[in-house]
Amino acid sequence: MDTSDPEISFDSIGNCNHCSEFIEKRSLFNYRGAESDLLFKQEIARIKKEGQGKSYDAIIGLSGGIDSSYVAHLCQKAGLRLLAVHLDNGWNSEEAVQNIRNIARKLKIDYESYVLDWEEFKDLQVAFLKAAVPEADTPTDIAILAALHKVASNYGVKNIISGGNFATEGILPGAWHYNAKDLRYFNHIQKTFGTKPLKHFPKFGFLKEMYYKIFRGIKMTYLLNHVLFIKEEAISFLEKELDWKYYGGKHYESLYTGFIQSYYLFTKFGIDYRRATLSSQICTGETTRDEALLILETLPFSDDKVLAEKKYIAKKLGLTLEALELIFASPAHWYTDYPNDKKRLNFIYNSYRKIFKKEKLASF
């Protein structure tokens, strides 16, 4: 990690706050052999018990990516009755679409697609680009949360299985991707830079989250934290057993997300998302600092693909390439440049964690 995170700090021996926090707190969620195996079994038993009398034991978000595909396999192997839900925001890669179909067919998982209103969503994405903040993909993040909780509530299901995990995602600076659930921040950007009212877009702020958690009893469950999760081995298994195909880069199951994280963030903010992933893997022992630094000597995007990606994105967003380039070239901003509810939300979430200690770090 480096000062591309404007909020980073270093201790007297040069360790940054992210690694220190990971080692002190998040490492508790790393795979620990028999102890983790037991926790996995206990979680599966709990989910099955809470699913009794329901059509499904759990809802699982399925993107066609590595993490969600592999955790779907683990759940099916453990005997969970799953409903896979995919948020269709119009940016799926062909590989991701086929992966979703293959996963659902081969694992015999029921599947639903939650389709967004494209005109509203397109306008919202352009608004976040015009705001010139790193959170260009917040519209997708917030819609995923809203869709999964809505479907879970409709079926009376208490558990949403996420592919999120600390092994590869334990480190992620807040300044790189500010809280998607801050509706004050979200609404300000939409009203300031957007042109369409949001009549159909599914918002998901902390009040709605608390409603689902406290009154509907719905919780996010992160099963990958209880298994030995090594991405290369997971990819090999998925390709061999489930006809899964790689889509060319981290989060390129969504063409837009892949472009934002590889090119946009790097060229506009100096943010190389690989730093966070590699730092997590260093902390878990999956790679070394020297190996990570060698990887970071290369660009996070392909020069050969960038122009074609820009043209595709501009066309889908209803912009000319020149207009998109002007947006990209505008001065960079951070969430702190706009009205936000960070202090209030931090107080609420910290209070929640103290009251419901069993949720620990995995809740938010």
C-alpha positions in Angstrom: 0.0 0.0 0.0 1.1 3.6 -0.6 -0.1 7.2 -0.4 -2.6 6.6 -3.3 -4.8 6.1 -0.2 -5.0 9.7 1.1 -5.9 8.5 4.5 -3.1 6.0 5.0 -0.8 6.1 8.0 2.4 4.4 9.0 3.8 3.3 12.3 7.3 3.7 13.6 8.6 0.6 11.8 6.9 1.4 8.5 3.8 -0.8 8.7 0.7 0.9 7.3 -2.6 1.0 9.2 -4.2 -1.5 6.7 -1.7 -4.3 7.4 -1.7 -3.6 11.1 -5.5 -3.8 11.2 -5.5 -7.0 9.1 -3.0 -8.7 11.3 -4.7 -7.6 14.6 -8.4 -8.1 13.6 -9.2 -9.4 10.1 -6.6 -12.3 10.4 -9.1 -13.8 12.9 -11.1 -14.7 9.8 -8.3 -16.5 8.0 -8.5 -20.3 7.4 -7.2 -22.0 10.5 -7.5 -25.7 9.7 -9.9 -27.8 11.9 -11.2 -24.7 13.7 -12.3 -23.2 10.4 -13.7 -26.5 9.2 -15.9 -26.7 12.3 -17.1 -23.1 11.8 -18.0 -23.9 8.2 -20.0 -26.9 9.3 -21.7 -24.9 12.0 -22.6 -22.1 9.6 -24.1 -24.6 7.1 -26.1 -26.3 9.9 -27.4 -22.9 11.0 -28.4 -21.9 7.5 -30.2 -25.2 6.9 -32.1 -24.8 10.2 -33.1 -21.2 9.4 -34.2 -22.4 6.0 -36.6 -25.0 7.3 -40.1 -24.5 5.9 -38.8 -22.1 3.2 -38.4 -22.7 -0.5 -34.7 -22.0 -0.2 -32.1 -22.1 2.6 -30.2 -19.1 1.2 -30.0 -16.6 -1.6 -26.6 -16.4 -3.3 -25.4 -13.5 -5.4 -23.9 -14.9 -8.6 -21.9 -12.7 -10.9 -20.1 -15.3 -13.0 -16.8 -14.3 -11.3 -14.4 -16.5 -9.4 -15.5 -15.9 -5.8 -19.3 -16.2 -6.3 -18.9 -19.2 -8.6 -16.7 -21.1 -6.2 -18.8 -20.4 -3.1 -21.9 -21.6 -5.1 -20.1 -24.9 -5.6 -19.2 -25.1 -1.8 -22.9 -24.4 -0.9 -24.2 -27.0 -3.3 -21.7 -29.6 -2.1 -22.8 -28.9 1.5 -26.4 -29.6 0.6 -27.8 -26.1 0.7 -31.0 -25.3 -1.3 -30.0 -22.2 -3.1 -31.6 -19.5 -5.2 -29.0 -17.7 -7.3 -29.7 -14.0 -8.0 -27.8 -12.0 -10.6 -28.0 -8.3 -11.0 -28.2 -7.5 -14.7 -27.0 -4.0 -15.1 -26.2 -4.3 -18.8 -22.5 -4.7 -18.5 -22.0 -8.5 -18.3 -19.2 -10.0 -20.3 -20.1 -12.9 -22.6 -17.9 -15.2 -20.4 -19.7 -14.2 -17.2 -23.2 -14.8 -18.8 -22.1 -18.3 -19.9 -20.5 -18.9 -16.5 -23.7 -18.1 -14.7 -25.7 -20.4 -16.9 -23.2 -23.3 -16.5 -23.0 -22.8 -12.8 -26.8 -22.8 -12.4 -27.2 -25.8 -14.7 -24.4 -28.0 -13.5 -25.1 -27.4 -9.8 -28.9 -27.6 -10.3 -29.4 -24.2 -8.7 -32.6 -22.2 -9.3 -31.8 -18.8 -10.8 -33.4 -15.3 -11.1 -32.1 -12.2 -12.9 -32.8 -8.8 -11.4 -32.8 -6.4 -14.4 -32.3 -2.7 -13.8 -34.0 0.1 -15.7 -31.3 0.9 -18.2 -32.1 4.5 -18.9 -32.1 5.4 -15.2 -29.0 3.3 -14.5 -27.1 4.8 -17.4 -27.8 8.3 -16.3 -26.8 7.4 -12.8 -23.4 6.0 -13.9 -22.7 9.2 -16.0 -23.6 11.3 -12.9 -20.9 9.5 -10.8 -18.4 9.9 -13.6 -19.1 13.6 -13.8 -18.7 13.8 -10.0 -15.1 12.6 -10.7 -14.9 10.4 -7.6 -13.4 6.9 -7.3 -16.8 5.5 -6.5 -17.8 5.2 -10.2 -19.3 1.8 -9.6 -21.4 2.7 -6.5 -24.6 2.5 -8.5 -24.0 -1.2 -9.2 -22.9 -1.9 -5.6 -26.0 -0.4 -4.1 -28.3 -2.1 -6.5 -26.7 -5.5 -5.8 -27.4 -5.1 -2.1 -30.9 -3.9 -2.7 -31.7 -6.7 -5.1 -30.4 -9.5 -2.9 -32.2 -8.3 0.2 -35.4 -7.7 -1.6 -35.4 -11.2 -3.1 -34.5 -12.7 0.3 -37.3 -10.9 1.9 -39.8 -12.0 -0.8 -39.0 -15.6 -0.1 -38.7 -15.3 3.7 -35.0 -16.4 3.5 -32.7 -15.3 6.4 -29.3 -15.8 4.7 -27.6 -14.2 1.8 -24.4 -16.0 0.7 -21.7 -13.6 -0.5 -18.5 -14.4 -2.3 -16.8 -11.6 -0.3 -13.8 -12.8 1.7 -10.8 -11.5 3.7 -8.3 -13.7 2.0 -8.2 -11.5 -1.1 -10.3 -8.5 -0.1 -9.4 -8.0 3.5 -7.6 -4.8 2.7 -9.5 -2.0 0.9 -9.1 1.7 1.7 -12.3 3.5 2.5 -11.1 6.5 0.4 -10.8 4.2 -2.6 -14.4 3.2 -2.4 -16.5 5.1 0.0 -19.6 3.6 1.6 -22.2 2.8 -1.1 -24.9 3.0 1.6 -24.5 6.7 2.3 -27.6 8.0 0.7 -26.8 11.6 1.5 -23.7 11.3 -0.6 -25.5 9.2 -3.3 -28.5 11.5 -3.6 -26.3 14.6 -3.8 -24.4 13.2 -6.7 -27.5 12.0 -8.5 -29.3 15.3 -8.1 -26.3 17.4 -8.9 -25.0 15.6 -12.0 -27.9 13.4 -13.1 -30.7 14.3 -15.4 -33.4 11.7 -14.6 -35.4 11.1 -11.5 -34.9 7.6 -10.0 -38.4 6.1 -10.2 -37.3 2.4 -10.4 -33.7 2.2 -9.2 -33.4 0.2 -6.0 -31.7 2.3 -3.3 -30.2 0.8 -0.2 -29.4 3.1 2.7 -28.7 2.2 6.4 -32.4 2.5 7.3 -33.4 -0.1 4.8 -30.4 -2.2 5.8 -31.5 -2.0 9.5 -35.0 -3.0 8.5 -33.8 -6.1 6.7 -31.4 -7.0 9.5 -33.4 -6.3 12.6 -37.0 -6.8 11.5 -36.6 -9.4 8.7 -33.6 -11.2 10.3 -31.6 -11.2 7.1 -27.9 -11.5 7.3 -24.9 -11.6 5.0 -22.9 -14.8 5.3 -19.2 -15.1 4.1 -18.5 -18.8 3.9 -15.2 -18.3 2.0 -13.7 -17.0 5.3 -14.0 -20.5 6.7 -12.3 -22.4 3.9 -8.8 -22.5 2.4 -9.5 -20.2 -0.5 -6.6 -19.9 -3.1 -7.8 -18.2 -6.2 -5.6 -20.1 -8.7 -6.8 -23.4 -7.4 -10.4 -22.2 -7.4 -10.0 -21.2 -11.1 -8.5 -24.5 -12.0 -11.4 -26.4 -10.3 -14.1 -24.2 -11.9 -12.6 -24.6 -15.4 -12.3 -28.3 -15.1 -15.6 -29.2 -13.3 -18.1 -26.5 -14.2 -17.0 -25.3 -17.7 -16.1 -21.9 -16.2 -14.2 -19.5 -18.4 -11.9 -16.7 -17.3 -12.9 -13.2 -18.5 -9.5 -11.5 -18.7 -8.9 -9.6 -15.5 -10.1 -8.8 -12.0 -13.8 -8.0 -12.0 -13.9 -8.1 -15.8 -17.0 -10.3 -15.5 -18.5 -6.8 -15.7 -16.9 -4.9 -18.6 -17.6 -1.6 -16.9 -16.3 -2.6 -13.4 -13.1 -4.1 -15.0 -12.4 -1.0 -16.9 -13.1 1.3 -13.9 -10.8 -0.7 -11.6 -8.0 -1.3 -14.0 -7.8 1.9 -16.1 -10.0 4.7 -14.8 -8.9 4.6 -11.1 -5.2 4.2 -12.1 -5.1 7.0 -14.6 -7.3 9.5 -12.8 -6.5 8.8 -9.1 -3.3 6.9 -9.2 -5.1 4.0 -7.6 -3.9 0.5 -8.5 -6.5 -1.9 -7.1 -3.9 -4.7 -7.3 -2.2 -3.1 -4.3 -5.1 -3.9 -2.0 -5.5 -7.5 -3.3 -1.7 -8.2 -3.2 -1.4 -6.7 0.3 -4.2 -9.0 1.5 -2.4 -12.0 0.0 0.9 -10.9 1.6 -0.8 -10.8 5.0 -2.3 -14.3 4.5 1.0 -15.7 3.2 -0.3 -16.4 -0.3 2.4 -14.2 -1.9 5.4 -12.3 -0.8 6.1 -8.5 -0.9 8.9 -9.0 -3.5 6.6 -11.0 -5.8 3.9 -8.3 -5.4 6.2 -5.5 -6.2 7.3 -7.3 -9.3 3.6 -7.5 -10.5 3.1 -3.8 -9.8 5.9 -2.9 -12.2 3.4 -3.8 -15.0 0.4 -1.7 -15.9 -3.0 -2.8 -14.5 -4.6 -2.5 -17.9 -3.8 -3.4 -21.5 -2.9 -0.5 -23.8 -4.1 -2.6 -26.7 -7.6 -2.8 -25.3 -8.2 0.6 -23.8 -9.4 2.5 -26.9 -11.8 -0.2 -27.8 -13.1 -0.3 -24.2 -13.6 3.5 -24.2 -15.5 3.4 -27.4 -17.8 0.7 -26.2 -18.4 2.4 -22.8 -19.1 5.8 -24.5 -21.6 4.2 -26.9 -23.4 2.3 -24.2 -23.6 5.4 -22.0 -24.9 7.5 -24.9 -21.8 9.7 -25.1 -19.4 10.6 -27.8 -15.8 9.4 -27.2 -14.7 13.0 -27.0 -17.3 13.7 -24.3 -16.2 10.7 -22.3 -12.6 11.7 -22.5 -13.5 15.2 -21.2 -15.2 13.6 -18.2 -12.1 11.5 -17.6 -9.9 14.5 -17.8 -11.8 16.6 -15.3 -10.2 17.3 -11.9 -10.3 14.4 -9.5 -12.5 14.6 -6.4 -13.0 12.4 -3.2 -16.1 11.7 -1.2 -14.9 14.4 1.3 -15.6 17.0 -1.4 -19.3 16.3 -1.3 -22.0 16.2 1.5 -21.9 12.9 3.2 -23.0 11.1 6.4 -19.8 9.4 7.3 -19.7 10.5 11.0 -23.3 9.5 11.6 -23.0 6.2 9.8 -19.8 5.3 11.6 -21.5 5.9 14.9 -24.5 3.8 13.9 -22.4 0.9 12.7 -20.0 1.0 15.6 -23.0 1.0 18.0 -24.5 -2.0 16.1 -21.3 -4.0 16.3 -21.2 -3.4 20.1 -24.8 -4.5 20.5 -24.5 -7.5 18.2 -20.9 -8.6 18.9 -21.4 -12.0 17.2 -21.6 -10.1 13.8 -18.0 -8.9 14.3 -16.3 -7.5 11.2 -18.2 -9.6 8.7 -21.4 -7.5 8.8 -20.3 -4.3 7.1 
